[in-house]
Amino acid sequence: MTTPLTLTKTTDEQGRSVVTAVGEIDLSNSDAFAAALEDTTGPLVVDLTEVTYVDSAGMSVLFIHSERAELVVTPLLAPIIEVSGLTSMATVRGME
């Protein structure tokens, strides 16, 4: 069974691709998450403000794109992002 995850792609005012995820990112849907990020070029914003859970499969996808990504998170995900080391590899907003 695939965990519910909605992915939306837009462009921000700076011309960057924005992928917004809503739901949970885990092994059952990490391929779709990876495909959404891979389907973009150049700088990337990954909006995770509506994500309630990310497992190691989802984190692996974020690591692959960390050099070009800006992550937008909530305090709920902040500990996972920080402990993983992503804060030293990608720009992360919302860690407050």
C-alpha positions as CSV (number, residue, x, y, z in Angstrom):
1,M,0.0,0.0,0.0
2,T,1.3,3.4,-1.0
3,T,1.3,6.1,1.7
4,P,-0.6,9.2,0.6
5,L,1.6,11.9,-0.8
6,T,0.6,14.8,-3.0
7,L,3.3,16.5,-5.1
8,T,2.8,19.8,-6.9
9,K,5.4,21.6,-9.1
10,T,5.4,25.3,-9.6
11,T,7.9,28.1,-10.3
12,D,8.6,30.9,-7.8
13,E,9.1,34.6,-8.5
14,Q,12.9,34.0,-8.9
15,G,12.3,31.4,-11.6
16,R,13.2,28.5,-9.4
17,S,11.3,25.2,-9.6
18,V,9.3,24.5,-6.4
19,V,8.1,21.1,-5.5
20,T,5.5,21.1,-2.7
21,A,4.9,17.8,-0.9
22,V,1.9,17.1,1.3
23,G,1.6,14.0,3.4
24,E,4.2,11.5,4.3
25,I,7.4,10.5,2.4
26,D,8.4,6.9,2.9
27,L,9.7,3.9,0.9
28,S,6.3,3.3,-0.7
29,N,6.3,6.7,-2.4
30,S,10.0,7.8,-2.4
31,D,10.3,6.9,-6.2
32,A,7.5,9.4,-7.0
33,F,9.2,12.0,-4.8
34,A,12.5,11.4,-6.5
35,A,10.9,11.7,-9.9
36,A,9.3,15.0,-9.1
37,L,12.7,16.4,-8.0
38,E,14.5,14.9,-11.0
39,D,12.0,16.5,-13.3
40,T,13.3,19.9,-12.5
41,T,16.5,21.7,-13.6
42,G,18.6,24.4,-11.9
43,P,17.9,25.7,-8.4
44,L,15.1,23.9,-6.5
45,V,12.9,24.7,-3.6
46,V,11.4,21.7,-1.8
47,D,8.5,22.8,0.4
48,L,8.0,20.2,3.1
49,T,5.8,22.4,5.4
50,E,2.9,20.0,4.9
51,V,4.9,16.8,5.4
52,T,4.3,15.0,8.7
53,Y,6.8,12.2,8.3
54,V,10.0,11.4,6.3
55,D,11.8,8.1,6.5
56,S,15.3,7.2,5.4
57,A,14.1,6.6,1.8
58,G,12.8,10.2,1.6
59,M,15.9,11.5,3.3
60,S,18.0,9.8,0.7
61,V,16.2,11.6,-2.1
62,L,16.8,14.9,-0.3
63,F,20.5,14.2,0.0
64,I,20.8,13.5,-3.7
65,H,19.4,17.0,-4.5
66,S,21.0,18.8,-1.5
67,E,23.5,20.8,-3.5
68,R,20.9,22.6,-5.6
69,A,18.0,22.5,-3.1
70,E,16.6,24.9,-0.6
71,L,14.4,23.0,1.9
72,V,11.5,24.7,3.6
73,V,10.5,22.7,6.8
74,T,8.5,23.1,9.9
75,P,9.8,22.6,13.5
76,L,8.3,19.1,13.3
77,L,10.8,18.0,10.7
78,A,13.7,20.2,11.9
79,P,15.3,17.6,14.3
80,I,15.4,15.0,11.5
81,I,16.9,17.5,9.0
82,E,19.4,18.7,11.5
83,V,20.5,15.2,12.8
84,S,20.9,13.9,9.3
85,G,23.4,16.6,8.4
86,L,21.3,18.1,5.6
87,T,21.7,21.5,7.2
88,S,25.3,21.6,6.2
89,M,24.6,20.5,2.6
90,A,21.5,22.4,1.7
91,T,19.9,25.7,2.5
92,V,17.1,25.1,5.1
93,R,14.4,27.5,6.2
94,G,12.0,27.0,9.0
95,M,14.3,25.5,11.5
96,E,13.1,27.9,14.3
